[in-house]
Amino acid sequence: MGMERAHAESAPWVCLIYHDVTPHKPVASGGRDYFSVSEAQFHHQLDLIRASGLRGCSIADAITHPSAAVAISFDDGDLGQAERAFPALASRGMTATFFVTTSWIGTPRYASWEQLREMRAAGMSIQSHTHAHPFLSECDGTRLRDELRRSRELLNERLEQDTTQIAFPGGDAPRPELRGMLTEEGYRVIGTSRWGTNRSARGEEPWYLRRCTVRGAPSDAHFRAIISADPWLNVRKQAREGTLAWLRSSLGPSRYARWRRGFLSRARAVRTG
C-alpha cells in the first residue's frame, strides 16, 4: 500500500492554463483574444481529456490524487470563464481552479462575486491572481504585500474560505528578496507560467507549480501531446521559454509586454495584409 501510494504521488501530471473562453474563434493578435479559446474548442478539449482516460480537475485535486489527473486552471476571472467554461466543466463532472484578480470582480467583462460563489458551491476552486494584476517584479515590498494580502482577505471574506493558492500575473514573479512574503501571507501553492510537469510528492513551501498555456485552436494531436506530457514538446517549449525569459529580463516585464503586443499585431497584419 505504501509503495502504491508513493508511486501515485510521484506520477507526473500536467496543469493547463486557460484565459477567456469566447463565443467565437479568437483573433490571433496582440489583444485580449490572443490567449483565448472558443467555447466550441473548449468543449472539444474537455472531451479529448476524457477520451484519453484522464481526469480534468482542480489543482488541489491533482495534488491530492495525481493519478490520471490533468489540472485545469484559469487566470484573470474573465466573464467567459463563468458563463461558458464553468457550465462545460460542470456538465462533465470536472472541476478547475480559477485565479481571479479581485479588483476586477464585478466590472464589465469579468465574473461577479455571485457567479464566483455559485462556481465554488459547485466544486470549483477560486484562488488569487493578486488584487490589481501588476507585474510583481516591479513592486516594492509595500505594494507587493498589499497585492498579496488584499486579494486573499477579500476572497476569504466574500467566499468564506481559506485562500492558499496564487498565480503570478503575466507569469512575473516577485524579486527574489521579497518572495518570502508569499508564505508570510498564507500562500502555499504558486501557479507560474513555466511549461512542464509536476510531481505531488514534495514537502517544501511554497510549491511552484508548472502550467502549460492553451490558446487558439491547437490540433487534436498537439493538445494530446500537451495533456500526455510529451517529452519532445516539453523540450521545445522550455527552449522557447528560455529565449523569451532572457528577452524579458533584458527589457523588463512592462517593456517586454509592450514589445510583444506590437510584434503580434504586426505579424497578424502581415498574414492578413
Secondary structure, DSSP 8 states (H G I E B T S, - for coil): -HHHHHHHHHS-BEEEEE--EESS----SSSGGGG-EEHHHHHHHHHHHHHTT-EEE-HHHHHHS-TTEEEEEEEETBHHIIIIIHHHHHHTT---EEEE-GGGTTSTTB--HHHHHHHHHTT-EEEE--SS---GGG--HHHHHHHHHHHHHHHHHHHTS---EEE-GGG----GGGTHHHHHTT--EEE----S-B-S----SSEEE--EE--S---HHHHHHHHTT-HHHHHHHHHHHHHHHHHHHHH-HHHHHHHHHHHHHHHHHHHH-
